[in-house]
């Protein structure tokens, strides 16, 4: 069952889009212990972008989470699951009110969200203040599992540092020594390009210029002209969603891809390849997933996601799927009793998940430890090239959690 909150700025069309795949689940009868049978359904708050630049990303996370729950018969840890869905619209200024509404008025038991790092950090503050269990299925703000880490906060995606750091060595090893960076002027952009710069300069490379523009602006022409003037060996970029589509197409339209190779964090091409078309061909990115990973979990996931949504699964769907898997680990450890928080959190912290992305575990800050893959765009897919860094563990700088 899903309860949707209609907030200011959420159109009827956006609500209907966000509701895709949210129909009431048919739950197969199962024998339950008396203790679990007496419990009300566990209420999961999905605070994601269902409209705006990141709408598709939010919907894929939503669909991935629901797919896992459906595969478990509508239950996690034997506990029936219901949903309360909020469109955060990727607006940090509305995040605190939205989160307080979920936790206070709707009294959800756990919150899953979100995509935008600025929104996520507002959610982290409320979760810390109210001791609400929060699972972050995308936003990579380093602080969430750094200085703001907490026992009740988990991330099933990545830190912004994580996918971009290995690309520094990849680019340097390709013989490209002078590189420009370009991104939006916000936390995710700064942290992603910063991680690339950290490793690239450590190898001996030089950053010739760091270019930014306000989020979510997509007028790239002035910066593309600047790149043409600079003539760096390569460009490293961080964009996602609709902005990534326009940047890659504009870069190719300017003819820059013929002489200055474009590299990026995997979000530059993930989930948007169809829209980018031929402009993305041959681009290399690093991420914790590749479309053609050859493992049983990924093959099963892609088949199930396609059957459910008629769309091809991607990393956003995987992160939603794994968020539900992590919650399932915690609830199974306590027989569905989410009030046994210490035992539940301890089990989640020790979880080892056979994810479609490969082996997934968690560090002391509850950030994923995972492989980062080098991928190349071929045949309309982000195809596996190699493991750029095996079992990469974010340094969790500033986290004081034991």
PyMOL commands that set and color helices and strands:
alter all, ss='L'
color gray80, all
select helices_A, chain A and resi 12-18+34-37+55-71+92-105+117-130+142-145+160-173+187-203+221-230+241-253+256-258+266-268+273-280+296-309+315-333+341-349
alter helices_A, ss='H'
color red, helices_A
select strands_A, chain A and resi 2-4+42-48+75-76+79-87+110-112+133-136+153-155+178-184+206-213+234-238+261-265+284-287+353-355+358-362+368-378+381-393
alter strands_A, ss='S'
color yellow, strands_A
deselect
rebuild
show_as cartoon
